[in-house]
Amino acid sequence: MDDKKIMFSAVQPSGIPTIGNYVGAIKNWVDFQDEFNCIFSIADLHTLTVKQEPSELRARSLELLALYIACGLDPEKCILFVQSHVHEHAELTWILNTITYPGELSRMTQFKDKSARHAENVNMGLMDYPVLMASDILLYNAHLVPVGADQKQHLEIARDLAIRFNNRYSPTFVVPEPYIPKVGAKVMSLSDPTKKMSKSDDNLNGFISMNDDTDTIIRKFKRAVTDSDNKIVYDVENKAGISNLMTIYSLFTGLSLESIENEFSDKGYGDFKLKVGEAVASGLKPITDKKNDLLKNKDYLIKVMADGREKASRIAMRTLKKVYRKVGLVLPE
Ligand code: TYM
């Protein structure tokens, strides 16, 4: 291994990723590939905390791998793997569970939100979700974890558990730092700009998926909820919808919020929404095309998965052995 630091992150294959997942996470990962030893996972075990259709989950996992590559992640440079392929994630979760308190999990915002949304299926996995996430990160001794703002609390638990384990036994884990982008850390729903854009939203108009075609994208932006004063001005508090569209436009064009205000100072919402839709559609088209091409070559994707699994397993096995030894488990010969 060289002396580069380690970066780890993951997306759940719980739906087709949205432009929120893209600008809040995956797009930033691509820029770090040379600076860090990067490890990116498909968090399929996390997905099981909410009811899934098994055949769809399987297909989405492969599709997410294709999307990672289509977005610019290079399997020659980073480790891309499926979480359930490396059994150490579940095993480290058990060990970390023994130093985690129920109170710190039950007060997690995402646990409370998801319990309310899935009241018929509030399971232990849903509550334990941040511990599995901590295991993902700590197994690889990741220094930096690039995520959107909604994962900040979970990163704090991962840090707390690393520190707690290191204090109780002896220094073992690197304490990870979150990397949350300044712009795009929380892209909001198009149909309710007070809510985060989510790939599992029942309202399809709320999000732009990384599968949407140009017409769908333009139609969804046309319907985006805004206000009635028809001025393109960035003001999150009073104009959440327009501010969200400005952020998206800025991320897809590279223009600053100020220059967007200037460009549209004499235009109305209709013109602006069309421009945002066009910018997003042209940004996503090459990615969607590449992903669809990759999906035609399943053998290649399966090989990338197998390579990723082998590399990730090697690191995970080493860490887990160390942990087992420190807590006093007898290692088999
Ligand atoms: P997930 O699948 O919900 O989201 C993947 C990534 O996208 C970010 N994100 C957003 N960013 C900006 N605006 C939004 N509207 C938006 N929605 C989602 C998320 O913050 C995340 O970075 N538990 C994680 C997956 C995971 C993980 C990990 C992440 C599993 N293990 C270890 C980091 C490290 C999740 O559910 O992400």
Boltz pocket constraint, residues with backbone or C-beta under 6 A from the ligand:
constraints:
  - pocket:
      binder: B
      contacts: [[A, 8], [A, 9], [A, 10], [A, 11], [A, 12], [A, 13], [A, 19], [A, 20], [A, 21], [A, 22], [A, 23], [A, 24], [A, 25], [A, 43], [A, 46], [A, 132], [A, 133], [A, 136], [A, 137], [A, 145], [A, 146], [A, 147], [A, 148], [A, 149], [A, 150], [A, 151], [A, 184], [A, 185], [A, 186], [A, 187], [A, 188], [A, 196], [A, 197], [A, 198]]
      max_distance: 6.0
